[in-house]
Amino acid sequence: MISVAILIPLIVAAGWWPLATILVVGVCVVLAIRELFAIFRQGGFAPRSGPGIAVGLAFCFAAAVRPLTPFDVTGLLLALAVSLTLIYELLPGDRTNSIQNWALTLAGAIYIGWLLSAFILLTQLSTPLRPAPLAGLGIPPGTAWLFLVLAITWIQDSAAFFVGRSIGRHKMAPVLSPKKSWEGFAGGMVASILTALVAVYLMGLPISYAGAVLIGLATGIAGPLGDLCESLIKRQIGVKDSGTLIPGHGGILDRMDSLLFTGPVVYYGVVLAMTFTSS
């Protein structure tokens, strides 16, 4: 509870300013890649930390400069990432597991860097907000979308935990995550939808309530899947937590596993909805 009480205000404050968001996302990318690669090493693999972190930060850079460039540089950086990380394996040294090391380096950097860069893109959404109860706070449009993702993900996760702990009987994924239940999933889904509806009302997000329900459904599915995917990685290696950075919560990757999926789902869902609405 103490960790949450300290971290949430800091994250909310950072979300108010795009530059602060870029900085926070960049720091999270570095820390999460380090934790992920440390897990891989416990499994006997040797991902390349330097190239992996560079690729992860490159995706953040591509997202940050999107409003400043006439074209999206993400594709270019992805091509460079694939080729340069493989070229790195040509350097003198033990090449016994070069292909495995290259694949884990690239996949890990994309998993963390590309998915997390969606939070930078969210702050760039500029469609004006509607009149709403919280309009007096002057929340920027992009920040409102960012807060939507954070609120849905955190509340959904908390609701799933408490409902599952109270009445959970049917295991959702007994091998990957023995404590998850279908009852908890249902409770989290209801919380996700209700949070989306309340957030649209309070912040005046420019979508209908039907759209809010769809966002709630999508994130209600994406969040648990993100959690299970990280559990899959940890189970493969045989570790419980990704790290010890956050007291009582484990590593930073343990706190971001759901966000890695919900951020891109909301961003690209909003972009697609706005594209079809305006056409």
C-alpha positions in Angstrom: 0.0 0.0 0.0 2.9 2.4 0.8 4.5 1.6 -2.6 1.2 2.3 -4.4 0.6 5.5 -2.4 4.0 6.8 -3.5 4.1 5.6 -7.1 0.6 6.5 -8.3 0.8 10.3 -7.6 4.3 10.4 -9.3 3.0 8.6 -12.4 -0.1 10.8 -12.5 2.0 13.9 -12.2 4.3 12.7 -15.0 1.4 12.0 -17.3 0.4 15.7 -17.2 3.4 16.8 -19.2 4.4 15.0 -22.5 8.2 15.4 -21.8 7.9 13.9 -18.4 5.9 11.0 -19.8 8.6 10.4 -22.4 11.3 10.4 -19.6 9.3 8.1 -17.3 8.5 5.6 -20.2 12.2 5.6 -21.2 13.3 4.8 -17.6 10.7 2.1 -17.4 11.9 0.6 -20.7 15.5 0.4 -19.4 14.5 -1.1 -16.1 12.1 -3.6 -17.5 14.5 -4.8 -20.2 17.2 -5.3 -17.6 14.8 -7.3 -15.5 13.6 -9.4 -18.5 17.1 -10.1 -19.6 18.1 -11.1 -16.1 15.3 -13.6 -16.1 16.5 -15.0 -19.5 20.0 -15.3 -18.0 18.7 -17.4 -15.1 17.4 -19.8 -17.8 20.9 -20.1 -19.3 20.5 -17.7 -22.2 22.6 -14.6 -22.9 20.6 -11.7 -24.4 22.6 -8.6 -25.2 21.7 -5.9 -22.7 23.3 -3.0 -24.6 21.7 -3.6 -28.0 18.4 -4.6 -26.3 18.1 -1.4 -24.3 19.2 0.7 -27.4 16.4 -0.9 -29.5 13.8 -0.4 -26.7 14.7 3.3 -26.4 14.7 3.7 -30.2 11.0 2.8 -30.2 10.4 5.5 -27.5 12.3 8.0 -29.7 10.2 7.0 -32.7 7.0 7.6 -30.8 8.3 10.9 -29.3 9.3 12.5 -32.7 6.2 11.3 -34.6 4.5 14.8 -34.4 7.8 16.4 -35.7 8.5 14.3 -38.7 6.6 13.9 -42.0 6.7 10.1 -41.8 6.6 7.5 -39.1 10.2 6.4 -38.4 9.1 3.3 -36.5 9.4 1.0 -39.6 12.9 2.3 -40.3 14.0 1.7 -36.7 12.5 -1.7 -36.7 14.5 -2.7 -39.9 17.7 -1.3 -38.3 17.0 -3.2 -35.0 16.6 -6.5 -36.8 19.7 -6.1 -38.9 22.0 -4.4 -36.4 21.2 -6.8 -33.5 22.0 -9.7 -35.8 25.2 -8.0 -37.1 26.2 -7.6 -33.4 26.4 -11.4 -33.2 29.2 -11.4 -35.9 31.6 -9.8 -33.4 34.3 -12.1 -32.0 33.2 -14.3 -29.2 31.4 -17.5 -28.4 28.7 -18.0 -31.1 27.4 -21.2 -29.8 23.9 -19.8 -29.0 24.1 -16.7 -31.2 20.7 -17.2 -32.8 18.9 -17.7 -29.5 20.7 -14.7 -28.0 19.8 -12.5 -31.0 16.1 -13.7 -31.0 15.7 -13.0 -27.2 17.5 -9.7 -27.5 15.2 -8.5 -30.3 12.0 -10.0 -29.0 12.6 -8.7 -25.5 13.3 -5.1 -26.8 10.2 -5.1 -29.0 8.0 -6.6 -26.2 9.0 -3.9 -23.8 10.0 -0.9 -25.9 7.5 -1.0 -28.7 4.5 -1.8 -26.6 5.3 0.7 -23.8 5.9 3.4 -26.4 2.1 3.4 -26.9 1.9 5.6 -23.7 3.9 8.3 -25.5 1.6 8.1 -28.5 -1.4 8.4 -26.2 -0.3 11.8 -25.0 -0.2 13.0 -28.6 -3.9 12.4 -29.1 -5.3 15.9 -29.5 -9.0 15.6 -30.2 -10.6 18.2 -27.8 -12.4 16.9 -24.7 -16.1 17.6 -24.1 -17.5 19.6 -21.2 -17.3 17.4 -18.2 -17.1 17.6 -14.3 -13.3 17.5 -14.3 -12.9 20.1 -17.1 -11.9 22.7 -14.6 -8.6 20.8 -14.0 -7.4 21.5 -17.5 -6.5 18.0 -18.3 -4.9 17.9 -21.7 -6.6 15.5 -24.2 -3.7 13.1 -24.5 -3.2 13.0 -20.7 -6.9 12.1 -20.3 -6.5 9.1 -22.6 -3.4 8.1 -20.6 -5.3 8.4 -17.4 -8.1 6.2 -18.9 -5.7 3.4 -19.6 -4.0 3.6 -16.1 -7.4 3.7 -14.3 -8.9 0.8 -16.2 -5.8 -1.4 -15.8 -5.2 -0.7 -12.2 -8.9 -0.9 -11.1 -9.5 -4.0 -13.2 -6.5 -5.7 -11.7 -7.5 -4.8 -8.1 -11.1 -5.9 -8.7 -10.0 -9.2 -10.1 -7.7 -9.8 -7.2 -10.3 -9.1 -4.5 -13.2 -10.8 -6.2 -11.0 -13.9 -7.0 -9.8 -14.0 -3.4 -13.3 -13.8 -2.0 -15.3 -16.1 -4.3 -12.9 -17.5 -6.8 -13.4 -21.2 -7.3 -12.7 -22.0 -11.0 -9.0 -21.7 -11.9 -8.4 -19.6 -15.1 -4.8 -20.8 -15.8 -3.8 -23.2 -13.1 -0.3 -23.9 -14.6 0.7 -20.3 -15.4 -1.1 -18.4 -12.6 -2.7 -20.7 -10.0 -4.3 -17.9 -8.1 -6.3 -16.5 -11.1 -9.9 -17.5 -11.3 -12.7 -17.0 -13.8 -14.7 -15.3 -11.1 -11.9 -12.8 -10.6 -11.7 -12.3 -14.4 -15.5 -11.6 -14.4 -15.1 -9.1 -11.6 -12.2 -7.4 -13.3 -14.2 -7.2 -16.5 -17.2 -5.5 -14.8 -14.8 -3.1 -13.1 -13.0 -2.4 -16.4 -16.3 -1.5 -18.2 -17.6 0.7 -15.3 -14.2 2.5 -15.0 -14.3 3.3 -18.7 -17.8 4.7 -18.5 -17.1 6.8 -15.4 -13.8 8.1 -16.9 -15.6 9.1 -20.2 -18.2 11.0 -18.1 -15.7 12.7 -15.7 -13.1 13.7 -18.2 -15.3 14.3 -21.3 -13.4 11.9 -23.6 -14.7 12.3 -27.2 -16.3 8.9 -27.5 -19.8 7.6 -26.9 -20.7 5.4 -23.9 -21.0 2.5 -26.3 -17.4 3.2 -27.3 -16.4 3.3 -23.6 -18.0 -0.2 -23.1 -15.9 -1.5 -26.1 -12.8 0.0 -24.6 -13.7 -1.6 -21.2 -14.2 -5.0 -22.9 -11.0 -4.8 -24.9 -8.8 -3.8 -21.9 -10.6 -6.2 -19.7 -9.4 -9.0 -22.0 -6.0 -7.5 -22.8 -4.9 -6.8 -19.2 -5.2 -10.4 -17.9 -3.6 -11.7 -21.1 -0.6 -9.4 -20.6 -0.3 -10.7 -17.0 -0.5 -14.3 -18.2 2.1 -13.8 -20.9 4.6 -12.5 -18.4 3.7 -15.4 -16.1 4.5 -17.7 -19.1 8.0 -16.2 -19.4 8.7 -16.6 -15.7 7.3 -20.1 -15.5 9.5 -21.2 -18.4 12.5 -20.0 -16.4 11.2 -20.9 -13.0 11.2 -17.6 -11.2 8.4 -16.0 -9.2 9.0 -12.2 -9.6 10.8 -10.3 -12.3 12.8 -8.4 -9.6 12.7 -6.7 -6.2 12.6 -3.0 -7.2 9.1 -2.3 -5.8 8.7 -3.5 -2.2 5.7 -5.8 -1.9 5.1 -5.9 -5.6 8.2 -7.4 -7.1 9.9 -5.9 -10.2 8.8 -3.1 -12.4 7.9 -5.7 -15.1 5.5 -7.3 -12.7 3.7 -4.0 -12.4 3.7 -3.2 -16.1 2.8 -6.6 -17.6 -0.9 -5.7 -18.1 -0.1 -2.1 -19.2 2.1 -3.5 -22.0 -1.0 -4.9 -23.6 -3.7 -2.4 -22.6 -1.8 0.7 -23.7 -1.5 -0.3 -27.4 -5.0 -1.7 -27.4 -6.5 1.6 -26.3 -4.3 3.7 -28.5 -4.8 1.9 -31.8 -8.5 1.3 -30.9 -9.0 5.1 -30.5 -7.0 5.9 -33.7 -9.1 3.4 -35.7 -12.3 4.7 -34.3 -11.4 8.3 -35.0 -10.3 7.4 -38.5 -13.6 5.7 -39.4 -15.6 8.4 -37.7 -14.0 11.2 -39.7 -14.1 9.3 -43.1 
